[in-house]
Amino acid sequence: MLEAISVEAFLPLIGCAFAFRFGDQELFVTLQAAGEIGGYRGSELRAPFRLEFIGPMTPVWSQGIHRVVGEGIPDLDIFFVPIGPNADGMRYEAIFN
């Protein structure tokens, strides 16, 4: 299913709330940015893209595969990495290539 997901599915969801789930734990985040990754040379597959979410400063979830639940997309298991805080909270990134 992840192969069929493209950045276009997420662009209208910027600013929307999502939940990261791992076991019985849940972390609420907001999609802050979605965009293609430069340098794409083309192929039959989708263009690589990244998603950036913002969540609370604590707890900081470690990198790993977490289920993402939100309106407008099917539930997805995605690998996320905490990329550091900004003024709004802790940022998390997912790369699709």
PyMOL commands that set and color helices and strands:
alter all, ss='L'
color gray80, all
select helices_A, chain A and resi 2-4+7-13
alter helices_A, ss='H'
color red, helices_A
select strands_A, chain A and resi 17-22+25-36+49-55+64-69+76-86+89-96
alter strands_A, ss='S'
color yellow, strands_A
deselect
rebuild
show_as cartoon
